[in-house]
Amino acid sequence: MTFQSVLSNKMAAALVALTLLAAATAVAAAGNFNQDFDITWGDGRAKILSDGQLLTLSLDKTSGSGFRSKKQYLYGKIDMQLKLVPGNSAGTVTAYYLSSLGSAHDEIDFEFLGNLSGDPYILHTNVFTQGKGNREQQFYLWFDPTKAFHTYSILWNPRSIIFSVDGTPIREFKNLESKGVAFPKSQAMWLYSSLWNADDWATRGGLVKTDWTQAPFTASYRGFDDAQACVWSSGTSSCSSSSSGKNSWLSESLDATGQQRIKWVQKNYMIYNYCADARRFSQGFPPECTLS
């Protein structure tokens, strides 16, 4: 066995341990969906259950469904546990993201693209700044996201945006404003989630359509945690200099272990990176691709 394979096996074992720890922590810190969210659309297809500890979204041929946080955030460390649509989920998209409003909005995206039974989900990530996106990175996951709940996290602070799965970082978008790259810093964002039909593009570029005989499709949510987030209300942030110890995440960045994990995930599970798509950016890559 080579050193690389031993290292890979150890990393995989560590990820399993982190998954179990993240699941236990998220359940212990769970918020209440009745208090934290409003169901925004779906005509009864979104349901809050178990005294506010569980939320489900469903999709049928008539409509999908969605919800939005009651609070707005300007920086935050936010966790949510999701269990995705099982079986033949081709054509469906479960979106979980932070976003402001307007044509020049900021947005931080997790999107889960469904697939045929037995084929892996694709985790699609993107970052919009001042209305500009086109920063897609896509991944397979190292587990079946339909069998159990897993924690999907966004750390957004003045230094960077870090996407994590079960405590393992998969992507970092650094603040490179000093180099001329826009960074989300002044628009408060709501947290949204929705389950909807996107069979014109979601699975194999739209070649595989939604099988409505499998409807309703259902995704489940629990373990929401925004305890480490700056709530924005009436032009004021809940974070202050007097609580700098509590808000140490505001200056958090990837340490050496985090850098190792993100490299491992991107080497083994990344399937698309806009910063490597020379055909798409034939006139030159976006500046953050070479600066970061």
Stockholm file with secondary structure:
# STOCKHOLM 1.0

chainA/1-292         MTFQSVLSNKMAAALVALTLLAAATAVAAAGNFNQDFDITWGDGRAKILSDGQLLTLSLDKTSGSGFRSKKQYLYGKIDMQLKLVPGNSAGTVTAYYLSSLGSAHDEIDFEFLGNLSGDPYILHTNVFTQGKGNREQQFYLWFDPTKAFHTYSILWNPRSIIFSVDGTPIREFKNLESKGVAFPKSQAMWLYSSLWNADDWATRGGLVKTDWTQAPFTASYRGFDDAQACVWSSGTSSCSSSSSGKNSWLSESLDATGQQRIKWVQKNYMIYNYCADARRFSQGFPPECTLS
#=GR chainA/1-292 SS CCHHHHHHHHHHHHHHHHHHHHHHHHHHTCCCHHHHEEEEESTTCSEEEGGGTEEEEEECSSCCEEEEEEEEEEEEEEEEEEECCCSCCTTEEEEEEEECCSTTCCEEEEEEECCSTTSCCEEEEEEEBTTBCCCCEEECCSSCTTTSCEEEEEEECSSEEEEEETTEEEEEEECCGGGTCCCCCSSCEEEEEEEEECTTTTTGGGTSCCCGGGCCEEEEEEEEEEEEEEEEETTEESCCGGGTTTTGGGGCCCCHHHHHHHHHHHHHHEEEEGGGCTTTTTTCCCHHHHHC
#=GC SS_cons         CCHHHHHHHHHHHHHHHHHHHHHHHHHHTCCCHHHHEEEEESTTCSEEEGGGTEEEEEECSSCCEEEEEEEEEEEEEEEEEEECCCSCCTTEEEEEEEECCSTTCCEEEEEEECCSTTSCCEEEEEEEBTTBCCCCEEECCSSCTTTSCEEEEEEECSSEEEEEETTEEEEEEECCGGGTCCCCCSSCEEEEEEEEECTTTTTGGGTSCCCGGGCCEEEEEEEEEEEEEEEEETTEESCCGGGTTTTGGGGCCCCHHHHHHHHHHHHHHEEEEGGGCTTTTTTCCCHHHHHC
//
